[in-house]
Amino acid sequence: MAKGLKKMQSCLKLVDCVIEVHDARIPLSGRNPLFQETLGLKPHLLVLNKMDLADLTEQQKIMQHLEGEGLKNVIFTNCLKDENVKQVIPVVTELIGSSCRYHRRENLEYCIMVIGVPNVGKSSLINSLRRQHLRKGKAARVGGEPGITRAVMSRIQVCERPLMFLLDTPGVLAPRIESVETGLKLALCGTVLDHLVGEETMADYLLYTLNRHRLFGYVQHYGLGAACDDIERVLKSVAVKLGKTQKVKVLTGTGDVNVIQPNYPEAARDFLRTFRRGQLGPVMLDLDVLRGHPTAETDP
């Protein structure tokens, strides 16, 4: 992580503006606080991506909350479908125009650094901007799991007027996540590899969150009779519905008995995939923060 930040910092003299990309489902938590400290006073735009997966009913409150943190330039996007992406270049151009470029003042081209935690859509934003402004395809690799971009890349052109280049960077998580719940939110959004947290642990937190916010789309999706807060029962029903079961021989006092056993890990993986694809409906994971009930701090 420190190596990635140092590499970004060494490129700062070439940069006119910083675009920070984050997941719109967790707009108020999980951002790396070291970005602001390390990357200094460069003009800053926050792009909240994957807006199609987020419940933005309280978008105005989110904007007010972010403005209270000093973030006045915020754009919600869906980079896979190019929604709101056309707003990015004009905002960036305005930010650069109203800032002091120091030694880059005579340089007619703009260089923008794209930063963020893993798997929030940094490379997708670059590709979307190229589609919008250059009518060209992919220049940056994208994937559904963290760690696709592994190094600060060479500059990628995204616009001709103004002439603008972007630097794609690897995702960098904060060295210390502010709370266990924030860590689980980040995990649900795919910023860390699932097996590092545990699929069943994540599925349990997802079920808790959906029930807490009265989002019962999972009941209809999996054909359950009613909402349930027992993750084992839910995963058992999911496994049976998907046919993810296996016969296991159990030794009893009267001999071997064949028992049908659900594949809980596979059911948990399907539950998480379904959520991430938006098939359980749009979700705002930061409602607790938005409504003034912040997550508990971890013990030092």
N, C-alpha and C positions, 0 to 999 in steps of 0.2 A: 504493500500500500504506500509506504513512505517513498519507495523508488518511483512509483507512478506519479505521485504528487511533485517530486523533485523534477522529474522529466517535464511535467506540465509547466512548472515554474520557470524552467530554463528556456521554454518557448515563449514566455510572456512578452518579451521584447518585440516579438514578431506579431503580436495579437492586438487587435483594436477593440474587441468586444468578446464577452464570454456568454455563451448560451448554456444554461443548465437545464437538462431534461430530467423530469421526474414523473412518477406514475400518478395519474389523476385520481386513483382510488385511495392514495395516501398523501394528499397535498400538503398536510401539516406535520407529517412525521417522516423520519427515516432519511432525510437529506443529510449529506455529509457536512457538518459545520466547519470542517477544516478547509473546504473549498474557498470560502470567503476569506479566511485568514491567510491562506497560501497564495491565492490568486489576486489579492490586493484590490485596488480601486478601479479596475477596468469596468466599463459599462456592462451591466448584467441584465440578461433576459431569462426569466423562468418559463420554460415550456412544459406544461402539464399534459403529458401524452396519454394515449389510451382512453380518451374521454368517452368513447363508446361503451366502455366497460364500467364506467363510474356513474353513480347516481348524483347528478349535479343539481338536484332540487334546491340545495342551499348554496349555490355557486356564489351569490352575492356575499354571503357570510364568509365564505372561503377567501374571497378577494379582500374583504375587509381585514380578516385575520392576517393574511400575508402582508397587506399594506402596513399593518401595525408592527410587523417585523422588518419593515423597510423595503419590502419587495413591491414596487409600484408597477413594474412591467411584467405582466403575466399573460400568457396565451394558452388556452386549452386546445389540444389538437388530437386528431386521429390520423397518424402519419401513414397508416396502411391504405386509407381511403382519401388521403390528401385534404382532410377537413381542416379549415382554418390555417393551413400551412402558408397560404399566400400572404398572411399578415406578418410573417416572420421577417422577411427581407425589408419591408418598409420601416418596421419598428427598429430593427438593427441599424438601418441607415440613419434614422433620426437620432438614435442614441449616440452613434459615432459622431454625427454632425454637431451635436451639442456638447461633445467632450473634448478635452485637450489631448491630441494625439502625440504630443512631444516630438520625438525624433522621427515619427512616421508621418508627420504633417504633409510632407511633399510627396508621399507615396500615394498614387492614385487608386491602388487596389486595396481592398479590405480583407483582413485575415481574421477569422472568427474561430475561437476554440469551443468545442462542444464537450461538456463535462456532465457527470452524473453518476449515480450508483449503478451497479450492473443491471442489464436487461430491462431498461426503461424505454428504449427506442431511440438511442442516440444515432445509430447507423441508419435506422429507418427514417429519421428526420432528414439526414443528409440525402438519402436516396429520393425522398419525397420532394425536397427542394430542387433536385436535379430534374425530376420529372416535370415540375411546375415551370421552371425557368429556362432549362436547357433542352427540354424534350428528350432527355437521355435516361438510360436505365441505371442499374445498380453500379455504384462505385465502392460501396462499403458492404461487407458481409453482415448479414443479420441472422438471428436464430432465436429459438424459443427458450433458450437457457442462458444463464450468465456466462461470461468469459469468452464470447466470440471475438471481440476486439481485444487483442493482447498487447498492443504497443501503440504509442503515439505515432500516427501515420503521417505520410507526406501530405501536402495540401491537396484538397479535392475541390475543384471548381464547382460552384453551385449556381452562379449567376454571371451574366455578361454586363448588364447595365443596372447597377454598378458592378464593376468587376469584383467578384467576391469569392474567396476561398475559405473552406472550413477544415479544421484539424479535428479528426475523430480521435477520441482517447479511450483507453480501457476504463471500465466501471470501477469506481473506488468506494468501498464502504467505509464508514467511520470506524476507527480502531476500537471504540467502545460504544455499543448500542445503548441508547438512553434507558431502555426498560425491556423486560422480557416480552411484553406485549408488542412493543415496536418491532422487536426482532421477529416475532411471529407474523406481523403484518407484512414486513419486508419479504419474509419467506413465502407467504401466500402469493405475493406479486411476482415471485420467481427471481428475486435478486440474489438468492443463494441456492446452491444445489440442494434438491429436496432431501437426499439421503443424509445430508449433514445435520438436518433438524429432525427428520423422521416423518415419513408420509402420514402415519397414523396420528402423530402428535399434531401435525398441521391440520389434518382432517377434523380432529376434535375441536381445535380452535375455530376453524371455519364454521362448523356446526353451531358452536356457541355464539359466534358473531351473527350468523344468519338469524338464529332464534331471538337473540337479544334485540335485533333491529326489526323483528317481525317480518323477515323476508323468507317466505315459505315456498319459494319456487322449486326447491329441491323435493318437496313433498309430491308435487305434480310430476316433475321430471322423472322421478324414480318410481312413481305409482305407489307411494306409501299411503297408508290409511289416514295418518295425521302427523302433525309435527312431533318431533321426539328429541329429547336432549341426551339420549344415551347413544354415544357414538358406536358402540359395539353392535347395538340393535340395528342402527342405520346401515352400517357397513355390511352387516349380515344380509339385510334386505337387498342392498346394492349388488353384492356378490351373487345372490340367488338370481336376481333379475338379469344380470350379465352372463349367467352360466359359469361364473368363476368359482366353482366348487370342486372338491376332490374327495374320493372315498379314502378313508383312513381306517386301518385295522386297529381296534382297541382291545387289549387283553383284559378279560373279565374273569370272574370266578367260574363261569360256566363255559369259557372258551373265547375265541376271537369273535368280535362283533364289528361289522362294517358300519362306520359312521360317516355321514356327509359333513364335511368341514368346509366352511367358507374361506375363500382366499382373501383375508382382510387387507394385506398390503396392496393387492391389485385393485380391490374395491376403493381403498383410500386414494390410490393414484387416479382412478377414474373420477372420483368426487372432486379432486383438485383440478384435473383437466377440464371438467365440465364448468367449474367456476371460472377458470382462466379464459375460457372461450366465450364467456358471457351468457352461457345457456341457463344459468340460474337467475338471470336478470341483472341489471346494473346494481352495483354495490358501492357504498361509501364507507371505507374501513375506518375513517377518522371522525366518525360522528361523535365519539366520546370526547375527543379533543375540541371539536367544534362547539359542543354544547357545554363546555366548561367542566368536563370530568376527565382530566388528563390521566394517562396511564401511570401506574405507580413506578417510582424510581427503583432501580436495582440497588442492592446493597453494595457499598464500595468494596 
